[in-house]
Amino acid sequence: MPKSKEGSHIRSLAYLQLAHELRERVLQGIYPSNTYLPSERNLSLEWKASRQTIRQALQQLREEAMVVSEHGRGNRVLWEKPEGSSPEKSDTSYAKFAALVIYGIAHGGAMNICQGAVSAMQYDGYHLIVVEVAQNVRRRAEEEAAQIRALIDKGIRGLLIYAEPTDKNRELLQEALAKGIQVVQIDRYLEGLPCDYIGIENAPAAEEITEHLLHAGHRRIALLSFQNAASTCQERLQGYCNALKRSEIPVDKALITYCDPRKERTAEMIRIVRQWRALPEPPTAIFAVNDELALEVLKAMAALSIFVPSQMALVGFDNLFATGLVSPALTTVAQPFYDLGRTAAQLLLSRMQSSYVGEPRTIRLPTRLIVRQSCGTEPLPLVPVAL
């Protein structure tokens, strides 16, 4: 069975996280200058990591001139703690450090954002601490707040934030900005924060995929989003409405449905699909505001013996890896996740290096419509029949 792309992405990030933990110990004086790090075997036992991951992490520290490998002796610490600095915090030690606070790294899009940001920071000789918060909606805001607080207290100089959809942590981010910490928002936009933002053209992309369904003959198109949705989902709703209005089709509020992210997802999707089917004029197509929702809808339709696309067309948004593997393959919008992370890091670096000191910037990257079989405009693949 082939390994998933998401799985390989998670493994590729593991060494960066381990390098960060070892770097922290060096900066805090746990591994003083001219002492040796534990052996690869002992590190592997302590961190429950493979030898390959350990070696990649050590190579990362060698490239940063934190340690040097000495034949027969191990990895000697080169970094020296500035005189008079406290073990908890040193302005010098964090001068070239920034952090990315993000959730859902197992999700391929978030992983690609991480990789793009890490690549850009490393290219300029900076270090990026990747901090993952809980995917669970009940714990996410609280964990995000705790991580942001810890980073502020440590004196981090730059912060990339893939924010929890609500604005519960707005005051913490305002505090970070007031203390001179440079902040860049990625994807989700919290209004009123005087900082740079990088996202995508959500409304035009949603308009394009809705128009694709309209051109295929659909006039009853349902939209599925989340309660207390992030700014991205709100923008996609606006694009959906724009496309309907342009085609002189009234926006029917009965077709705009919000799922509760706190409920068990499969049962919630089955309930919603039944709700759509019970309408006097049921929808013939569904636009889910992200691929995770779309894949759950596909699963619910299979459970209810509703055939996609012959009985109901379905489209999503994100172009996650799994969307090309399901049957029928999902029509969706491809986001440039890697470029989002890379550009966010470049914006942050320009602030940290004072090469840009102007007004907050907003950058939106283009997307790409990926047409597959789930919308009914592409032929289904032929299945060989045994004779």
Secondary structure, DSSP 8 states (H G I E B T S, - for coil): ----HHHHHHHHHHHHHHHHHHHHHHHTTSS-TT-B---HHHHHHHHT--HHHHHHHHHHHHHTTSEEEETTTEEEE-----TT--SS--TTTTTTEEEEEEE-TTSHHHHHHHHHHHHHHHHTT-EEEEEEE-SSTTTHHHHHHHHHHHHHHHT-SEEEE---SSSTTHHHHHHHHHTT-EEEEESS--TT--SEEEEE-HHHHHHHHHHHHHHTT---EEEEEETT--HHHHHHHHHHHHHHHHTT----GGGEEEE-TTS-HHHHHHHHHHHHHTSSS--SEEEESSHHHHHHHHHHHHHTT--TTTT-EEE-SB--GGGGTSSS--BEEE--HHHHHHHHHHHHHHHHTTS--SS--EEEE--EEE--GGGSSS---------
